[in-house]
């Protein structure tokens, strides 16, 4: 099982907290591919919607792009913020290794 350290936030000596080690149990994990995602939120929850589309060149003549949604993840605001932090770190490391991701 992979171990990821430091997801609980800062753990410097000044705050007196010990580092958090998380052991991820992936024996029941399922993987699905997504090439598009969106997020909405209420005060209590963040809704992440994942899906796929086959329109690689964009819509022609103002036609809509059809997206087949496959997964919805609902996170608390705290979990969403932690996801934001780890995504920022991971994208930064990716771009340092492979180059800038241009949108």
C-alpha positions in Angstrom: 0.0 0.0 0.0 1.3 3.5 -0.8 2.0 5.9 2.0 1.5 9.6 1.7 2.9 11.9 4.3 1.8 15.4 5.2 -1.7 15.5 3.9 -3.0 16.8 7.3 -1.3 20.1 6.8 1.7 21.9 8.2 3.6 19.8 10.8 6.4 22.1 11.8 7.9 21.8 15.3 6.2 25.1 16.4 2.7 23.6 16.2 3.7 20.5 18.2 1.9 18.1 15.9 3.4 14.9 14.6 3.4 14.1 10.9 0.4 12.1 9.7 1.1 8.9 7.7 -1.8 7.6 5.7 -1.9 4.0 4.5 -4.1 3.7 1.4 -5.9 0.3 1.1 -6.5 -0.1 -2.6 -7.6 -3.7 -2.7 -11.2 -2.7 -3.7 -10.3 0.3 -5.9 -12.0 0.8 -9.3 -10.5 2.9 -12.1 -12.4 4.9 -14.7 -11.1 7.2 -17.4 -12.2 10.8 -17.6 -11.2 13.5 -20.0 -13.5 16.2 -18.7 -14.7 17.3 -15.2 -16.6 20.1 -13.6 -17.3 21.2 -10.0 -20.2 22.8 -8.3 -20.7 23.6 -4.6 -23.3 24.3 -1.9 -22.4 25.6 1.5 -22.0 22.1 2.8 -20.6 20.1 -0.1 -18.6 20.2 -3.3 -19.8 18.1 -6.2 -17.2 16.8 -8.7 -18.6 15.4 -11.9 -16.4 13.3 -14.2 -17.1 12.1 -17.7 -15.9 11.6 -21.3 -16.5 13.2 -24.6 -15.3 12.2 -28.1 -15.3 15.7 -29.6 -11.6 16.4 -30.0 -11.9 19.3 -32.4 -14.6 21.4 -30.7 -18.2 21.9 -31.7 -18.9 22.8 -35.3 -21.5 25.4 -36.2 -22.4 26.0 -32.6 -23.5 22.4 -32.0 -23.5 21.3 -28.4 -20.8 18.9 -27.1 -22.2 15.8 -25.5 -20.5 14.6 -22.3 -21.3 11.2 -20.9 -21.0 11.6 -17.1 -19.8 8.5 -15.3 -18.9 9.5 -11.7 -19.9 12.0 -9.1 -17.7 12.6 -6.0 -19.2 14.6 -3.1 -16.6 16.1 -0.8 -16.8 18.2 2.4 -15.3 21.7 2.0 -12.4 20.5 4.1 -11.7 17.5 1.9 -12.1 19.7 -1.2 -9.5 22.1 0.1 -7.1 19.3 0.8 -7.7 18.0 -2.7 -6.9 21.4 -4.1 -3.6 21.5 -2.2 -2.4 18.1 -3.3 -3.5 18.7 -6.9 -1.5 22.0 -6.9 1.6 20.1 -5.6 1.2 17.3 -8.0 0.7 19.5 -11.1 3.7 21.6 -10.1 5.9 18.4 -9.8 4.5 17.1 -13.1 5.3 20.4 -14.9 8.8 20.5 -13.4 9.5 17.0 -14.8 7.6 17.1 -18.1 7.0 20.8 -19.0 4.2 23.2 -18.7 0.6 21.9 -19.3 -0.9 24.5 -21.7 -4.7 25.0 -21.7 
